[in-house]
């Protein structure tokens, strides 16, 4: 039986910031060079030297590769700097086309510590020619992290916008007749609103969930090993050497000993006709990888664990039709192979629209405060300028110069943040709101029995 083995890993490859980066990248390269994966998707691989190290190590197995360098908000970037999506895909089969879609919103420019705005998050894809399936589009993405999982949904508005934009490009790929495998660090737990958008609109299925349907939520305290083996934990695990020593206050982390943020998703192509003879991509197994320490070292491979999945290619019986046993299997998995486009539920629509509307109002209020701060800075500069004219104290001049520089910097930052970025953010939010509302109106006409209605934003 023909199989496709895929893997994904967030490499934590921040230059000057990530701990033990050189040792970890070398260990990751060595591990993949000795693995049997057919496709590998890596995130946070920003440094050119790190990419080259891994490519050289695995090129004998995965000769075709694509690194996504372009940033959403700049001209062609320096390859070795921090700018860029930090995404790379390595594959066994030839690449026939590539594409990258930067996400409209990636945090605020004033959030220097987070850094998401400066590096930019995106979804990159390669289309490969598989000898049996034909065109397979492989996606690799990394979502905006800030906002966590608790608190009001509007705090995760940038991630929701990214989820909608990701779901659109995946849906378009399937509509073109491509098989889809999507991997990456989604920075979202399975039951979160961004994942509901992805599962609903893109029609993707989670490889881990498909292979672990028998596992129920824990009814008692579980071990960190069970969190990884049974529940697919990939981040904030006590088994990871980069997890902080203090216990987490997040109830989800305390229950599962971490979070599941990394996924391998898949779907069939959308077909206008009911063709039962097309090959079917089915997930046979999925597990968490890179859970041990690096051999001969006391650190983990990354601050995330990786995920791998094994897909089998099923060939339906075309002449005599499926057997009764096969019929029951097909019925139990009918939603995976549905010909019609998947749609989000009314509850998901309402939650996303509500969150983005609140985020729009919050953005408008923040911009007003920042522009008021800008005006006060200009007033302070005028006071300093006219007040220093009659000041005949030589030792005060350096102090006034420093104050002037600080206030000028603050004024410039507030002007950019409040006016340029503020308008940029609200236009992206408004554009997403309008797209969602138009899609909801279209569904209202197609599925009136589902109760789809219209909703406007202010």
BELMOBEL-V543874 format. One record per residue. N is the residue number from 1. PHI is phi in radians with two decimals (* if undefined). PSI is psi as a letter, one per 20 degrees, with the letter a starting at -180 (* if undefined). OMEGA is omega in radians with two decimals (NA if undefined). Layout:
N_PHI_PSI_OMEGA ; N_PHI_PSI_OMEGA
This chain:
1_*_p_-3.14 ; 2_-1.31_p_-3.11 ; 3_-2.26_q_3.01 ; 4_-2.24_p_3.13 ; 5_-1.89_p_-3.09 ; 6_-2.20_q_3.13 ; 7_-2.60_q_3.08 ; 8_-2.39_q_3.14 ; 9_-2.71_p_2.94 ; 10_-1.49_o_-2.99 ; 11_-1.41_i_-3.09 ; 12_0.92_m_-3.04 ; 13_-1.86_l_3.13 ; 14_-1.31_p_-3.14 ; 15_-1.17_p_3.13 ; 16_1.24_i_-3.05 ; 17_-1.98_g_-3.08 ; 18_-1.18_p_-3.12 ; 19_-1.36_q_3.05 ; 20_0.92_k_-3.01 ; 21_-1.08_g_-3.08 ; 22_-1.10_g_3.14 ; 23_-1.14_g_-3.09 ; 24_-1.22_g_3.13 ; 25_-1.08_g_3.11 ; 26_-1.08_g_3.13 ; 27_-1.21_h_3.10 ; 28_-1.12_g_3.13 ; 29_-1.07_g_-3.14 ; 30_-1.14_g_-3.13 ; 31_-1.13_g_-3.13 ; 32_-1.26_h_3.13 ; 33_-1.18_h_-3.14 ; 34_-1.83_j_-3.13 ; 35_-1.66_r_3.13 ; 36_-1.97_k_-3.13 ; 37_-1.29_q_3.09 ; 38_-1.65_h_3.12 ; 39_-2.44_p_3.11 ; 40_-2.27_p_3.08 ; 41_-2.06_p_-3.11 ; 42_-2.11_q_3.07 ; 43_-2.06_r_-3.13 ; 44_0.95_l_3.07 ; 45_-1.87_m_-2.99 ; 46_-1.52_h_-3.03 ; 47_-1.52_p_-3.09 ; 48_-1.03_g_-3.14 ; 49_-1.08_h_3.11 ; 50_-1.16_g_3.10 ; 51_-1.06_g_-3.14 ; 52_-1.12_h_3.11 ; 53_-1.06_g_-3.12 ; 54_-1.23_g_-3.12 ; 55_-1.08_g_3.13 ; 56_-1.10_h_-3.08 ; 57_-1.23_h_-3.01 ; 58_-1.92_j_-3.06 ; 59_-1.11_h_3.12 ; 60_-1.24_h_3.11 ; 61_-1.82_g_-3.10 ; 62_-2.17_n_-3.01 ; 63_-1.30_i_-3.06 ; 64_-1.86_p_-3.05 ; 65_-2.55_q_3.07 ; 66_-2.52_p_3.04 ; 67_-1.94_p_-3.06 ; 68_-1.68_o_-2.98 ; 69_-1.79_h_-2.99 ; 70_-1.22_q_3.13 ; 71_-1.85_q_-3.03 ; 72_-1.16_h_-2.90 ; 73_-2.09_k_-3.12 ; 74_-2.53_r_3.01 ; 75_-1.28_r_-3.11 ; 76_-0.82_p_-2.95 ; 77_-1.59_r_2.98 ; 78_-1.19_p_-3.03 ; 79_-1.20_h_-3.01 ; 80_-1.55_i_-3.12 ; 81_-1.43_a_-3.10 ; 82_-1.40_i_-3.12 ; 83_-1.27_q_3.13 ; 84_2.11_r_-3.09 ; 85_-1.35_h_-3.13 ; 86_1.27_k_-3.07 ; 87_-1.90_q_3.08 ; 88_-2.60_q_3.11 ; 89_-2.23_p_3.08 ; 90_-2.09_p_-3.04 ; 91_-2.47_q_3.12 ; 92_-1.36_h_-3.04 ; 93_-1.78_q_-3.09 ; 94_-1.06_q_3.09 ; 95_-1.66_p_-3.12 ; 96_-1.78_h_3.09 ; 97_-2.82_q_3.12 ; 98_-2.37_r_3.11 ; 99_-2.76_q_3.04 ; 100_-2.39_p_3.13 ; 101_-2.13_o_3.09 ; 102_-1.18_q_3.10 ; 103_-1.35_q_-3.05 ; 104_-1.13_h_-3.07 ; 105_-2.18_p_-3.13 ; 106_-2.43_l_-3.13 ; 107_1.52_a_-3.06 ; 108_-1.82_q_3.11 ; 109_-1.13_h_-3.14 ; 110_-1.36_i_3.13 ; 111_-1.50_m_-3.07 ; 112_-1.21_h_-3.11 ; 113_-1.14_g_3.12 ; 114_-1.12_g_3.02 ; 115_1.32_i_-3.08 ; 116_-1.09_h_-3.10 ; 117_-1.14_h_-3.06 ; 118_-1.36_h_3.14 ; 119_-1.57_h_3.10 ; 120_1.38_p_3.07 ; 121_-1.77_q_-3.03 ; 122_-2.75_r_2.96 ; 123_-2.12_p_3.08 ; 124_-1.91_q_3.14 ; 125_-2.53_q_2.98 ; 126_-2.21_q_3.04 ; 127_-1.83_p_-3.11 ; 128_-1.95_q_3.08 ; 129_-1.81_o_3.13 ; 130_-1.54_q_-3.07 ; 131_-1.10_h_-3.13 ; 132_-1.93_g_-3.07 ; 133_-1.33_h_-3.05 ; 134_1.50_c_-3.07 ; 135_-1.35_p_3.06 ; 136_-2.14_p_3.12 ; 137_-1.72_o_-3.10 ; 138_-1.83_p_-3.12 ; 139_-1.84_q_3.06 ; 140_-2.37_p_-3.07 ; 141_-2.53_r_3.06 ; 142_-2.51_o_-3.07 ; 143_-1.51_r_3.05 ; 144_-1.07_p_-2.97 ; 145_-1.63_h_-2.96 ; 146_-1.12_q_3.13 ; 147_2.14_h_3.09 ; 148_1.07_b_-3.12 ; 149_-2.14_i_-3.10 ; 150_-1.78_r_-3.13 ; 151_1.50_r_-3.11 ; 152_-1.10_q_-3.06 ; 153_-1.16_h_-3.08 ; 154_-1.12_h_3.09 ; 155_-1.18_i_3.11 ; 156_-1.91_k_-3.08 ; 157_-1.07_g_-3.14 ; 158_-1.12_h_3.11 ; 159_-1.22_h_3.11 ; 160_-1.14_g_3.08 ; 161_-1.07_g_3.10 ; 162_-1.10_h_3.13 ; 163_-1.10_g_3.12 ; 164_-1.15_g_-3.14 ; 165_-1.17_h_3.07 ; 166_-1.12_g_-3.12 ; 167_-1.08_h_-3.14 ; 168_-1.15_g_-3.09 ; 169_-1.21_h_3.09 ; 170_-1.20_g_3.12 ; 171_-1.07_h_3.11 ; 172_-1.14_h_3.13 ; 173_-1.11_g_3.12 ; 174_-1.17_h_3.12 ; 175_-1.15_h_3.10 ; 176_-1.39_i_3.11 ; 177_1.64_j_-3.13 ; 178_-1.60_q_2.87 ; 179_-1.23_q_-3.07 ; 180_-2.22_p_2.93 ; 181_-2.21_p_-3.09 ; 182_-2.11_p_-3.09 ; 183_-2.36_r_3.03 ; 184_2.58_a_3.09 ; 185_-1.72_o_-3.06 ; 186_-1.57_i_3.13 ; 187_0.86_k_-3.11 ; 188_-2.54_p_3.07 ; 189_-1.37_r_-2.99 ; 190_-0.99_h_-3.07 ; 191_-1.63_j_-3.12 ; 192_-1.35_r_-3.12 ; 193_-1.10_g_3.09 ; 194_-1.01_h_3.14 ; 195_-1.25_h_3.06 ; 196_-1.11_h_3.09 ; 197_-1.10_g_-3.11 ; 198_-1.16_g_-3.13 ; 199_-1.13_h_-3.07 ; 200_-1.31_g_-3.02 ; 201_-1.48_h_-3.12 ; 202_-1.48_i_-3.14 ; 203_1.22_k_-3.13 ; 204_-1.47_q_3.07 ; 205_-2.09_q_-3.08 ; 206_-1.49_o_-3.11 ; 207_-1.03_h_-3.13 ; 208_-1.12_g_-3.12 ; 209_-1.13_g_3.14 ; 210_-1.06_h_-3.08 ; 211_-1.59_i_-3.09 ; 212_-2.29_l_3.14 ; 213_-1.16_h_-3.10 ; 214_-1.41_i_-3.09 ; 215_-1.55_p_3.13 ; 216_-1.72_r_3.12 ; 217_-1.00_q_-3.08 ; 218_-1.14_p_3.09 ; 219_-1.75_i_3.12 ; 220_-2.57_r_-3.13 ; 221_-1.14_p_3.14 ; 222_-1.90_r_3.11 ; 223_-1.57_q_3.07 ; 224_-1.02_h_3.11 ; 225_-1.16_g_3.09 ; 226_-1.09_h_3.11 ; 227_-1.03_h_3.14 ; 228_-1.38_g_-3.01 ; 229_-1.26_g_-3.06 ; 230_-1.62_h_-3.00 ; 231_-2.05_j_2.99 ; 232_1.20_k_-3.12 ; 233_-1.11_p_-3.14 ; 234_-2.16_i_-3.09 ; 235_-2.41_q_3.10 ; 236_1.07_k_3.13 ; 237_-1.50_p_3.05 ; 238_-1.09_i_3.11 ; 239_-1.31_i_-3.13 ; 240_-1.60_p_-3.08 ; 241_-1.17_i_-3.12 ; 242_-1.64_j_3.02 ; 243_-1.25_p_-3.12 ; 244_-1.10_q_-3.10 ; 245_-1.27_h_-3.10 ; 246_-1.36_p_3.12 ; 247_-1.14_q_-3.12 ; 248_-1.30_q_3.07 ; 249_-1.58_i_3.13 ; 250_-1.24_p_-3.12 ; 251_-1.06_h_3.13 ; 252_-1.18_g_3.12 ; 253_-1.15_h_-3.14 ; 254_-1.19_h_-3.12 ; 255_-1.30_g_-3.04 ; 256_-1.82_j_-3.05 ; 257_1.03_l_3.10 ; 258_2.41_a_3.14 ; 259_-2.29_q_3.02 ; 260_-1.73_o_-3.08 ; 261_-2.02_i_-3.07 ; 262_-1.91_p_-2.97 ; 263_-2.38_q_2.86 ; 264_-2.15_o_-3.07 ; 265_-2.05_q_-3.11 ; 266_-2.69_r_3.03 ; 267_-2.87_r_3.03 ; 268_-1.37_r_3.01 ; 269_-1.26_q_3.03 ; 270_-1.48_p_-3.11 ; 271_-2.19_p_3.11 ; 272_-1.18_h_-3.13 ; 273_-1.99_q_-3.12 ; 274_-1.46_n_-3.12 ; 275_-1.86_o_-3.07 ; 276_-1.38_i_-3.05 ; 277_-1.66_j_3.14 ; 278_-1.31_q_3.07 ; 279_-1.10_q_-3.12 ; 280_-2.05_p_3.11 ; 281_-1.60_o_-3.07 ; 282_-2.15_p_-3.13 ; 283_-1.52_p_-3.12 ; 284_-1.65_h_-3.08 ; 285_-2.76_q_3.06 ; 286_-2.62_p_3.13 ; 287_-2.67_r_3.12 ; 288_-1.51_p_-3.10 ; 289_-2.19_r_-3.11 ; 290_1.03_l_-3.13 ; 291_-1.60_i_-3.13 ; 292_-1.61_r_3.03 ; 293_-1.36_q_3.10 ; 294_-1.10_p_3.13 ; 295_-0.95_p_-3.14 ; 296_1.36_j_-3.13 ; 297_-2.38_r_-3.13 ; 298_-1.95_k_3.14 ; 299_-2.21_q_3.11 ; 300_-1.36_r_3.13 ; 301_-1.16_h_-3.12 ; 302_-2.82_r_3.04 ; 303_-1.41_i_2.99 ; 304_-2.02_q_2.88 ; 305_-1.53_r_3.09 ; 306_-1.70_r_3.10 ; 307_-2.34_q_3.03 ; 308_-2.26_q_3.11 ; 309_-2.52_q_3.08 ; 310_-2.00_o_3.12 ; 311_-1.83_q_3.03 ; 312_-1.95_q_-3.14 ; 313_-1.81_o_-3.14 ; 314_-1.64_p_3.11 ; 315_-1.92_o_-3.13 ; 316_-1.08_q_3.10 ; 317_-1.34_p_-3.01 ; 318_-1.68_h_-3.01 ; 319_-1.57_f_-3.07 ; 320_-1.57_i_-3.13 ; 321_1.44_r_-3.10 ; 322_-1.23_q_3.07 ; 323_-1.27_r_3.09 ; 324_-0.97_h_3.12 ; 325_-1.13_g_3.12 ; 326_-1.15_h_3.10 ; 327_-1.04_g_-3.13 ; 328_-1.15_h_3.11 ; 329_-1.17_g_-3.14 ; 330_-1.10_h_3.12 ; 331_-1.17_h_-3.12 ; 332_-1.22_h_3.14 ; 333_-2.03_k_-3.04 ; 334_-1.08_h_-3.09 ; 335_-1.14_h_-3.13 ; 336_-1.19_h_-3.07 ; 337_-1.83_k_-3.10 ; 338_-1.08_p_3.14 ; 339_-1.40_h_-3.10 ; 340_-1.39_q_-3.13 ; 341_-1.15_q_3.07 ; 342_-1.28_q_-3.14 ; 343_-2.35_q_3.06 ; 344_-1.27_q_3.11 ; 345_-1.35_r_3.10 ; 346_-1.06_h_3.14 ; 347_-1.11_g_3.12 ; 348_-1.15_g_3.09 ; 349_-0.97_g_-3.09 ; 350_-1.10_g_-3.12 ; 351_-1.15_g_-3.12 ; 352_-1.18_g_3.13 ; 353_-1.06_g_3.12 ; 354_-1.10_g_-3.13 ; 355_-1.13_g_-3.12 ; 356_-1.23_h_3.08 ; 357_-1.13_g_3.10 ; 358_-1.13_g_3.13 ; 359_-1.07_h_3.11 ; 360_-1.10_g_-3.14 ; 361_-1.19_h_3.10 ; 362_-1.10_g_3.11 ; 363_-1.08_g_3.14 ; 364_-1.12_g_3.10 ; 365_-1.15_h_3.12 ; 366_-1.13_g_3.13 ; 367_-1.09_h_3.13 ; 368_-1.09_g_3.12 ; 369_-1.11_h_-3.14 ; 370_-1.19_h_3.11 ; 371_-1.26_h_3.02 ; 372_-1.13_g_3.08 ; 373_-1.06_h_3.09 ; 374_-1.06_g_-3.14 ; 375_-1.11_g_3.11 ; 376_-1.14_h_3.09 ; 377_-1.12_g_3.10 ; 378_-1.09_g_3.10 ; 379_-1.09_g_3.13 ; 380_-1.13_h_3.11 ; 381_-1.13_h_3.10 ; 382_-1.13_g_3.11 ; 383_-1.09_g_3.12 ; 384_-1.10_g_-3.09 ; 385_-1.14_g_-3.11 ; 386_-1.34_h_-3.13 ; 387_-1.24_h_-3.11 ; 388_-1.39_i_-3.11 ; 389_-1.12_h_-3.11 ; 390_-1.70_j_-3.11 ; 391_-1.56_o_-3.10 ; 392_-1.92_l_3.13 ; 393_-1.98_o_-3.03 ; 394_-1.02_h_-3.07 ; 395_-1.19_i_-3.12 ; 396_-1.42_i_-3.08 ; 397_-1.05_g_3.11 ; 398_-1.04_h_3.13 ; 399_-1.15_g_3.12 ; 400_-1.12_h_3.11 ; 401_-1.10_g_3.12 ; 402_-1.11_g_3.10 ; 403_-1.07_g_-3.14 ; 404_-1.10_g_3.12 ; 405_-1.10_g_-3.11 ; 406_-1.12_g_-3.12 ; 407_-1.20_h_3.10 ; 408_-1.11_g_3.10 ; 409_-1.07_g_3.14 ; 410_-1.10_g_3.14 ; 411_-1.10_g_3.13 ; 412_-1.10_g_3.14 ; 413_-1.10_g_-3.13 ; 414_-1.16_h_3.10 ; 415_-1.16_g_3.14 ; 416_-1.15_g_-3.10 ; 417_-1.15_g_-3.05 ; 418_-1.38_h_-3.07 ; 419_-1.70_g_-3.04 ; 420_-1.21_g_-3.12 ; 421_-1.18_h_-3.14 ; 422_-1.01_g_3.10 ; 423_-1.15_h_3.09 ; 424_-1.03_g_-3.12 ; 425_-1.10_g_-3.09 ; 426_-1.19_h_3.07 ; 427_-1.17_h_3.10 ; 428_-1.16_g_3.10 ; 429_-1.13_g_3.14 ; 430_-1.12_g_3.13 ; 431_-1.08_g_3.13 ; 432_-1.16_g_3.10 ; 433_-1.05_g_-3.13 ; 434_-1.13_g_3.11 ; 435_-1.09_g_-3.14 ; 436_-1.13_g_-3.12 ; 437_-1.20_h_3.08 ; 438_-1.11_g_3.12 ; 439_-1.15_h_3.12 ; 440_-1.15_h_3.10 ; 441_-1.13_h_3.11 ; 442_-1.11_h_3.12 ; 443_-1.22_h_3.12 ; 444_-1.07_h_3.10 ; 445_-1.37_h_-3.10 ; 446_-1.48_h_-3.11 ; 447_-2.23_m_-3.09 ; 448_-1.10_h_-3.12 ; 449_-1.23_i_-3.13 ; 450_-1.45_i_3.08 ; 451_1.41_k_3.08 ; 452_-1.23_p_3.13 ; 453_-2.28_a_3.13 ; 454_-1.89_q_-3.14 ; 455_-2.65_p_-3.09 ; 456_-1.93_r_3.08 ; 457_-2.04_r_-3.12 ; 458_-1.78_*_NA
